[in-house]
């Protein structure tokens, strides 16, 4: 195993752990507070004003964006910019959100698997470069997911008061 595939394995382990922590936090949320913002007026670009629902949507949407970027890397295309999709109104309770974040992670995992299998057939230098790019993307996902989980737990505690 090369250091790059070892690095990817480490990134995937951290990704798995961060998602597990997020799911545990989301399972502690009641639908009563799921869409409640910590302030009366929500400012769309201010993370600290978001409801738990908006935070969880963002985490899943980021998986989706990163999946597309990994597909671009694997196909040798220019990597598209990060554009987070807007949450559909029907995704507004904990149960539906849990399905969404699980589906978004499954699709991301599938893309990672596809890229690594296909890139192994290519030139070794390209494979190493693409794996490094993939590792960077995954580390950004983990950082965001860890921050989001922390914020969800803060909101759970705040709403209990």
N, C-alpha and C positions, 0 to 999 in steps of 0.2 A: 504494500500500500504506500503510495507516495505521500509526501507531506501535505499536498493539496487535497487529496481525497480524505486524509486524516483531518485536515482543517475543516472540510465540508462536513464530515461526520460530527465533529465538535459543534459546528454551527447548527446542525440539525438537532443535536441533543439539546442545546440551549433553546432552540425554537420549540421543541416538544415540551420542555419544562415551563417555558413562559406561557404557552397556551394552556397547559394544565392549571397553572396558577390563575389565569384569567377565568377559566371555566369554573373553578372553585369559588372565585369571587362572585361571578354572575349567579351562581346557584344560591348564593346568600341574599340576593336582591328580591324584594317583593315587587309585584306589579304595581302596588300602590305608589312606590317612589321611583319606579323605573324611568318615567318620563319627566320627573321633577328636576328642574334646574336649581342650583344653589342660590341663584339670584332671580329677581323678578324679570329683568330685561336681559335676554340672551343675546350676546354678540357672537355671530357665527364663527369668526376667526379666533375667538378667545377660548381656548381649551378649558380653562378653569371655570367657565360659565356653563359648560355643556352638561346635559343630563347623562345619567348612566347609559341610557339608550343611545344617545349620540356618540358617546365614547366607544361603546361596543360596536356600533355600526362602522365607525372610522377604522377600528382594528380590522374588521372583516373586509372592508373596502380596500384597505391598504394591502391586505393579502392578495386581493384581486389585481390591484395595480402592479404589485411586485411579480405576480404570476405572469402577467403580460410582458413585463420587462425581461424576465427570465426566458420566456418564449422567444423574445427578440434576440437575446444573446445567443441562444441555442441555434437560431436560424441564421445568425450572422447579419441581422438587420440592425439599423440604428435603434438604440433604446428609446422608446417613447417617454414623454414626460409624465410625471405623476399627476393624474387627475382623478380625484376621489369622486365617486358617484354619489348622488343625493339619495337619501334613504326613502324608500317608498313608505307611504303612510301605514300600510298593513304590517310593516315590521315595527311593532310598537309594544310588544310584550316580551317577557323574559323567555318564554318557550320558543317563540318564533326566532328571537335573536340567537338563542343557543343553536338552533338548526343552521342559521345563517353563518355563524362563526365556524361551525364544524364543516360546513360545505366549502366555505372560502379556503379553509386550511387544507382540506382534502384536494381541492383543485391546485393549490400552490404546491403541495407535496407531489402531485402527479407531474406537474411541469418540471420540478427539480429532478425527479426520477427520469423523465424522458430526456432532459438535457444531458444528464450525466451518462446515460446509456448511449445516446447518439454521439456525444462528443468523444467517447472512448474510441470510436471508430476513426476519428479524425487525427490530424497531426497532433502530436503530444504537446507542442508548445502552445497551440491554440487552445487545447483542452485545459492546460494549466492557467492560461490567461482567463478563460471563461469561468473556470471554477473559482478563481480569485474574485472576479466580479460578482459571481453568485454569492460567495461568502460575505462580501460587503453588503449586498442587499439583505441577506438573512440577518446580519448583525444589526442593521437598521430596524428590521421588523422586531427583533427581540427587544431592542432598546425602547421602541414605541410601546410594545405590548407590556413591558415591565412598568413603564411610567403610567400607562392606562390602567393597569391592574391596581397600582398604588392609589391612583385617583378614585377608582371605583370603591375601594375599601374605605378611603377617607369619606366619601359621600355616604356610604352605608352607615358609618359611625355618626356622621353629622345628622342624618335623618332620624336616627334612633333617639336623639336628644329631644 
